[in-house]
Amino acid sequence: MPTIMPIRDLRNTSEISELAHKMQEPIFITKNGYSDLVVMSAELYERFAQINRMDQAIYEAEAEVAEGAAPISLNDAKVRLDGKYYGKV
């Protein structure tokens, strides 16, 4: 079950930080009863970002193959993906 907190609880930054690191799940912050913000640990954010990069790369690769490009090996794809998103290529 998701953790939901009202925006006024953001005053307790240390408590929210501890909770975010302990749970390793997003904390949903509401304002006037509506979803407003999402707080998460940096580690969790990096995992989400990595998954997003992989999903984007898969989408792009599928589009390229549909347009006639030759498939490449998984290892080559990982090297290219790391280079693309970390400025190594």
Buried (B, 14 or more C-beta within 10 A) or exposed (E): EEBEBEEEBBEEEEEBEEBBEEBEBBBBBBEEEEEEEEBBBEEBBEEEEEEEBBEEBEEEBEEEEEEEEEEEEEEEBEBBBEEBBEEEE
